[in-house]
Amino acid sequence: MQTEEKEKIARLAAGLIDDGAVVMLNAGTTTLALARALRNHRDLTIATNNLRIPAEISPSVFRDLYVFGGAVRAITQATTGPVTFTMTPGGPEVDIRCDLALIAVGAIDAAGFSTSNMGDANMMAEMIQRAERTAILADSSKVGRRLFALVATLDRADYLVPDPAP
């Protein structure tokens, strides 16, 4: 759905990413479009819970590509769980940070950004907490709606990347 709009959002969002940046991308078709739009970027470090991104992104784009573990949601082809990595099984958590979190959301209203699944909301909120800057990606069909789980309030976003201006 909204394929053309998501491609436009992806091109705009790709312009926010510098070569050599560390980015987090959550699951969704908009971030999948973004991964494809990064084809001219180089030397990125990418961390994601989107299981489709490794197959869709060109190896020339990234230096390192990490996929967060957790339970797999078949409907979204994504993992849910904590945004963590350990050096060894059962070992201490590595403190991870990124330059930019690019978060595709299910809805935007005056309360903030929301999604339909609590696990996804937690994953997205953690990505935002670990980011220097946050870009929210949403096509116009998401504006003025509220879904089950609040991800973050409006003030947590540095950028809103819509298809037309909301």
LUMLUMDREN-134123 format. One record per residue (C-alpha): residue number from 1; residue in three letters; x, y, z. Coordinates in pm, 1 decimal, padded with zeros to 6 digits. Last residue first. Layout:
N
resi NUM	resn ALA	east X	north Y	up Z
...
//
This chain:
166
resi 166	resn PRO	east 00081.9	north 01690.1	up 00666.5
resi 165	resn ALA	east 00335.2	north 01796.4	up 00401.1
resi 164	resn PRO	east 00316.2	north 01548.6	up 00114.9
resi 163	resn ASP	east 00510.4	north 01218.0	up 00136.8
resi 162	resn PRO	east 00615.6	north 01251.7	up 00499.9
resi 161	resn VAL	east 00963.2	north 01269.8	up 00658.6
resi 160	resn LEU	east 00930.9	north 01411.4	up 01008.3
resi 159	resn TYR	east 01266.7	north 01510.5	up 01150.2
resi 158	resn ASP	east 01413.8	north 01567.0	up 01496.8
resi 157	resn ALA	east 01154.7	north 01344.1	up 01659.7
resi 156	resn ARG	east 01121.6	north 01304.1	up 02037.6
resi 155	resn ASP	east 00900.5	north 01615.7	up 02060.8
resi 154	resn LEU	east 00609.1	north 01432.9	up 01898.8
resi 153	resn THR	east 00574.1	north 01187.4	up 02185.7
resi 152	resn ALA	east 00707.3	north 00836.9	up 02150.2
resi 151	resn VAL	east 00603.4	north 00480.6	up 02063.6
resi 150	resn LEU	east 00241.7	north 00488.8	up 02183.1
resi 149	resn ALA	east 00077.0	north 00147.7	up 02153.7
resi 148	resn PHE	east -00273.6	north 00076.2	up 02021.2
resi 147	resn LEU	east -00297.6	north 00301.6	up 01715.3
resi 146	resn ARG	east -00383.6	north 00670.0	up 01676.5
resi 145	resn ARG	east -00463.7	north 00836.4	up 01345.6
resi 144	resn GLY	east -00440.9	north 01198.2	up 01228.1
resi 143	resn VAL	east -00149.9	north 01129.2	up 00993.1
resi 142	resn LYS	east -00084.8	north 00767.2	up 00889.8
resi 141	resn SER	east -00244.9	north 00789.9	up 00542.0
resi 140	resn SER	east -00009.5	north 01080.6	up 00466.8
resi 139	resn ASP	east 00296.6	north 00855.5	up 00452.2
resi 138	resn ALA	east 00514.1	north 00820.7	up 00758.5
resi 137	resn LEU	east 00886.6	north 00818.1	up 00833.0
resi 136	resn ILE	east 00999.7	north 00956.4	up 01169.0
resi 135	resn ALA	east 01360.8	north 01073.9	up 01173.6
resi 134	resn THR	east 01549.2	north 01059.0	up 01502.7
resi 133	resn ARG	east 01879.0	north 01217.8	up 01605.4
resi 132	resn GLU	east 02156.3	north 01116.6	up 01847.3
resi 131	resn ALA	east 01993.0	north 00775.5	up 01868.1
resi 130	resn ARG	east 01983.3	north 00521.5	up 02153.0
resi 129	resn GLN	east 01652.3	north 00642.1	up 02294.7
resi 128	resn ILE	east 01490.3	north 00638.3	up 01948.6
resi 127	resn MET	east 01595.7	north 00275.7	up 01892.8
resi 126	resn GLU	east 01453.6	north 00189.1	up 02234.4
resi 125	resn ALA	east 01118.6	north 00348.7	up 02147.0
resi 124	resn MET	east 01105.5	north 00152.2	up 01819.5
resi 123	resn MET	east 01171.3	north -00181.6	up 01990.8
resi 122	resn ASN	east 00914.7	north -00106.6	up 02263.1
resi 121	resn ALA	east 00650.7	north -00004.4	up 02009.5
resi 120	resn ASP	east 00719.9	north -00320.6	up 01806.9
resi 119	resn GLY	east 00665.9	north -00534.8	up 02115.4
resi 118	resn MET	east 00344.2	north -00347.1	up 02198.2
resi 117	resn ASN	east 00195.6	north -00395.9	up 01849.8
resi 116	resn SER	east -00038.3	north -00160.5	up 01659.9
resi 115	resn THR	east 00192.8	north 00139.8	up 01627.2
resi 114	resn SER	east 00206.7	north 00493.5	up 01758.3
resi 113	resn PHE	east 00374.4	north 00830.4	up 01714.3
resi 112	resn GLY	east 00268.7	north 01125.3	up 01925.4
resi 111	resn ALA	east -00022.8	north 01249.4	up 02136.3
resi 110	resn ALA	east -00133.0	north 01501.3	up 01869.0
resi 109	resn ASP	east -00163.5	north 01221.2	up 01612.1
resi 108	resn ILE	east 00070.3	north 01006.9	up 01405.9
resi 107	resn ALA	east 00011.5	north 00644.9	up 01302.8
resi 106	resn GLY	east 00179.6	north 00323.8	up 01190.8
resi 105	resn VAL	east 00536.8	north 00442.1	up 01231.6
resi 104	resn ALA	east 00851.9	north 00408.1	up 01021.8
resi 103	resn ILE	east 01155.3	north 00491.3	up 01234.5
resi 102	resn LEU	east 01488.2	north 00609.0	up 01100.1
resi 101	resn ALA	east 01727.9	north 00627.2	up 01393.9
resi 100	resn LEU	east 02027.6	north 00850.9	up 01325.7
resi 99	resn ASP	east 02379.3	north 00880.5	up 01463.7
resi 98	resn CYS	east 02361.4	north 00551.6	up 01648.9
resi 97	resn ARG	east 02436.0	north 00415.9	up 01992.5
resi 96	resn ILE	east 02505.4	north 00071.2	up 02134.3
resi 95	resn ASP	east 02610.4	north -00013.3	up 02489.5
resi 94	resn VAL	east 02713.9	north -00378.8	up 02461.3
resi 93	resn GLU	east 02522.1	north -00603.9	up 02700.1
resi 92	resn PRO	east 02728.5	north -00822.4	up 02930.6
resi 91	resn GLY	east 02771.1	north -01191.1	up 02858.4
resi 90	resn GLY	east 02501.7	north -01458.8	up 02843.9
resi 89	resn PRO	east 02616.4	north -01557.7	up 02497.2
resi 88	resn THR	east 02932.6	north -01359.6	up 02421.2
resi 87	resn MET	east 02984.2	north -01002.0	up 02302.5
resi 86	resn THR	east 02622.2	north -00913.1	up 02371.8
resi 85	resn PHE	east 02387.5	north -00709.1	up 02154.2
resi 84	resn THR	east 02079.5	north -00520.1	up 02256.0
resi 83	resn VAL	east 01765.1	north -00348.9	up 02125.9
resi 82	resn PRO	east 01524.2	north -00557.9	up 02333.2
resi 81	resn GLY	east 01260.4	north -00776.6	up 02177.1
resi 80	resn THR	east 01071.6	north -00793.0	up 01853.3
resi 79	resn THR	east 01209.0	north -00932.9	up 01530.7
resi 78	resn ALA	east 01071.6	north -00851.2	up 01190.9
resi 77	resn GLN	east 00912.5	north -01019.2	up 00889.8
resi 76	resn THR	east 00596.4	north -00813.7	up 00953.4
resi 75	resn ILE	east 00338.6	north -01094.7	up 00952.2
resi 74	resn ALA	east 00594.6	north -01352.3	up 01065.4
resi 73	resn ARG	east 00675.1	north -01169.4	up 01388.9
resi 72	resn VAL	east 01006.4	north -01322.1	up 01494.0
resi 71	resn ALA	east 01095.0	north -01325.2	up 01863.7
resi 70	resn GLY	east 01426.0	north -01169.3	up 01945.8
resi 69	resn GLY	east 01750.8	north -01085.6	up 01777.1
resi 68	resn PHE	east 01854.8	north -00749.5	up 01636.4
resi 67	resn VAL	east 02004.0	north -00769.1	up 01288.1
resi 66	resn TYR	east 02344.5	north -00609.4	up 01234.6
resi 65	resn LEU	east 02500.0	north -00486.5	up 00910.2
resi 64	resn ASP	east 02859.7	north -00363.9	up 00902.9
resi 63	resn ARG	east 03055.6	north -00170.1	up 00638.4
resi 62	resn PHE	east 02743.5	north -00102.6	up 00439.0
resi 61	resn VAL	east 02642.5	north 00021.9	up 00096.4
resi 60	resn SER	east 02852.1	north -00205.3	up -00128.7
resi 59	resn PRO	east 02666.8	north -00508.7	up 00012.7
resi 58	resn SER	east 02351.1	north -00384.1	up -00163.6
resi 57	resn ILE	east 02040.4	north -00384.7	up 00051.2
resi 56	resn GLU	east 01740.9	north -00608.9	up -00021.0
resi 55	resn ALA	east 01844.6	north -00945.9	up 00123.0
resi 54	resn PRO	east 01981.4	north -00799.8	up 00447.4
resi 53	resn ILE	east 01676.9	north -00567.3	up 00472.1
resi 52	resn ARG	east 01405.5	north -00836.3	up 00480.8
resi 51	resn LEU	east 01457.3	north -00935.9	up 00844.3
resi 50	resn ASN	east 01377.4	north -00583.0	up 00964.7
resi 49	resn ASN	east 01502.0	north -00561.1	up 01324.7
resi 48	resn THR	east 01776.7	north -00327.0	up 01216.6
resi 47	resn ALA	east 02131.6	north -00209.5	up 01277.8
resi 46	resn ILE	east 02321.1	north -00045.0	up 00992.8
resi 45	resn THR	east 02683.0	north 00071.1	up 00987.6
resi 44	resn LEU	east 02732.8	north 00263.9	up 00669.0
resi 43	resn ASP	east 03052.7	north 00265.8	up 00460.2
resi 42	resn ARG	east 02897.0	north 00384.2	up 00136.4
resi 41	resn HIS	east 02577.4	north 00543.1	up 00006.8
resi 40	resn ASN	east 02468.7	north 00531.2	up -00358.0
resi 39	resn ARG	east 02234.2	north 00230.4	up -00309.6
resi 38	resn LEU	east 02070.7	north 00385.9	up -00002.1
resi 37	resn ALA	east 01729.0	north 00400.3	up -00172.1
resi 36	resn ARG	east 01693.8	north 00019.0	up -00139.8
resi 35	resn ALA	east 01729.5	north 00041.9	up 00237.4
resi 34	resn LEU	east 01477.9	north 00328.1	up 00236.3
resi 33	resn ALA	east 01220.8	north 00114.7	up 00053.8
resi 32	resn LEU	east 01266.3	north -00146.1	up 00328.8
resi 31	resn THR	east 01226.2	north 00133.7	up 00580.8
resi 30	resn THR	east 00889.2	north 00218.1	up 00425.8
resi 29	resn THR	east 00786.4	north -00148.0	up 00402.1
resi 28	resn GLY	east 00829.5	north -00201.2	up 00771.1
resi 27	resn ALA	east 01079.7	north -00294.4	up 01037.7
resi 26	resn ASN	east 01297.8	north -00046.9	up 01222.2
resi 25	resn LEU	east 01609.5	north 00113.8	up 01083.7
resi 24	resn MET	east 01906.5	north 00208.7	up 01298.8
resi 23	resn VAL	east 02189.6	north 00414.9	up 01155.0
resi 22	resn VAL	east 02564.6	north 00459.0	up 01203.3
resi 21	resn ALA	east 02700.0	north 00703.5	up 00947.8
resi 20	resn GLY	east 03000.9	north 00647.3	up 00719.4
resi 19	resn ASP	east 02836.0	north 00816.7	up 00422.6
resi 18	resn ASP	east 02586.5	north 01073.3	up 00545.5
resi 17	resn ILE	east 02218.5	north 00994.4	up 00592.9
resi 16	resn LEU	east 01952.4	north 01266.2	up 00580.6
resi 15	resn GLY	east 01926.7	north 01243.4	up 00200.5
resi 14	resn ALA	east 01823.2	north 00879.1	up 00234.2
resi 13	resn ALA	east 01513.6	north 01007.3	up 00417.3
resi 12	resn LEU	east 01400.1	north 01205.9	up 00113.1
resi 11	resn ARG	east 01448.2	north 00909.9	up -00123.5
resi 10	resn ALA	east 01269.3	north 00675.7	up 00116.7
resi 9	resn ILE	east 00976.4	north 00916.1	up 00160.6
resi 8	resn LYS	east 00932.5	north 00924.4	up -00218.1
resi 7	resn GLU	east 00945.4	north 00543.3	up -00237.1
resi 6	resn LYS	east 00689.8	north 00525.0	up 00044.4
resi 5	resn GLU	east 00452.8	north 00756.5	up -00145.0
resi 4	resn GLU	east 00479.8	north 00546.5	up -00460.9
resi 3	resn THR	east 00408.3	north 00226.2	up -00268.2
resi 2	resn GLN	east 00108.0	north 00357.8	up -00070.8
resi 1	resn MET	east 00000.0	north 00000.0	up 00000.0
//
